[in-house]
């Protein structure tokens, strides 16, 4: 897999306010790596798994990006929860790939995804707590 240039991940948006958004950057970089891995799988004629990984792995960042313009805190949480669902699905496909010896190594992708999941969990739990603390509203 090719190494990302520093500017590549920060140019995913023209909006300056996102330039230091860690979860956006990490999920975008992960999506690029997923595309590259899926292309490797396709070259080995593993089309079904490649397609599943491509869809779920790139959807993580798309949902995180969409959450940046949420209409409310609840909408933000909802979109981030969709992102984590996509991350969980991606994790499943990567575990499957990792368990089949003929498939290319995906351990680094798994490690990257684990980090993204941890960050998403923290964002979601902090956001839920902030709603409860400020409004005492149940989700």
N, C-alpha and C positions, 0 to 999 in steps of 0.2 A: 504494500500500500504506500502511496506517495505521502510525503510529509506536507502538511498544510503550511502555507505561508501565513505569517502573522496577520496580514491585512485581509486575507480571504474570509475568515470568520467574522471579522468586524464589518465587512462590507455587505453582510446579508441584508442590511436595511439602510435606507438613506436617512433615517431618523437618528440624529445625534444622541437623543436621550437613551437609546438602547446600547450604546457602544461599550458600556462597562457592565452590562447585565450578564452575570456569570452563567446562569442557567440557559439563557438564549444562546450564548456562545458555545457552551458545551454541547447542547442539543444539536446545534447546527453542525459542529465538527463531527459529532457522532453520526448524523444523517449522511454526511459525505462518506464516512468510513463504511456505513451500512450499504450505501450504493456500490461502493467499490467491492465489498465482500459479496454482495448479491451478483455482481457482474462476474466474479470468480466462480460462483456457484453455477451461473448460467453457462459459462464456458465448459463446465463439467457436466452440462445437461441436467442439472438439478433445478429445473424450472419452477416447480411448485413451491419448494422451500424458499427459493430466491424471491419469488413474487410475494410470499407471505412476509418475509423479512423486510423487503423493500417497502411494503405498505405500512406495516406497524412501526418499523424503525424510523421512517421519515415523518410519520404522523406525530411522533412525540414532540419534536420541535415545532411543527406546524400548530399544534394545540397550545404550546407554551407561548408562541408568538401571538396567537389569537387572544390569549388571556391578557396580554399586555394592554389591550383596548377593551377590556370587559366593561360592561355597563354598570356593574356594581361589585362589591366585595364578594357577594354570593355567586355572581356570574364568574368572577375570577377563580374562585375556589372550584366551581363546577368544571371549568375548562382545564384547570390544573389536574383535577381528578381524572378527566378523560386522558390527559397526557400520561398520567401514571398507569392507567389501564393499558394504554398502548405500550408503555415500557414493560409492563408485566407480560404482555403477549410476546413482545420482542425477546424478553428473557427466556420464555419457553422455547421459542424457535432456536435461540442460540444454544441453550442447554441440549436441545436435540442434535444440533450440528456438532456440538462438542462431544457428544456421545457416539458419533458415527466416525470410525477411524478413517474412512476414505474422504471425509470432508476437510476443507482447509481449516487451519488453526483459527479459532475465534476467541481465544482466552483474553486477548487485549480488549476486544469489543465487550466481552462480558464484564471486565473490570471497569471500563468506561461507563457502561450502563449501570452498574452497581452504584457508582458515584452520582450519576444523574438521579437515580431512584432515591438515594439518601437526601439529596438537595430538594427534590420534589416533596418528599415526605415532610421535611422541615418547613418548607414554604407553606404547605397545606396546613400543617398543625399550627404554625404561627398565625396564619390568616384566620383560622377557625377560632383560636384563642382571642384574637383581637376583636372579633365580632362578639364573642361572649363577654369579654371584658367591657366593651364600649356600649353594647346595646342589650346584653343579657338575653339574646335571641337564640333559640334552638335552631339547629340546621337539620 
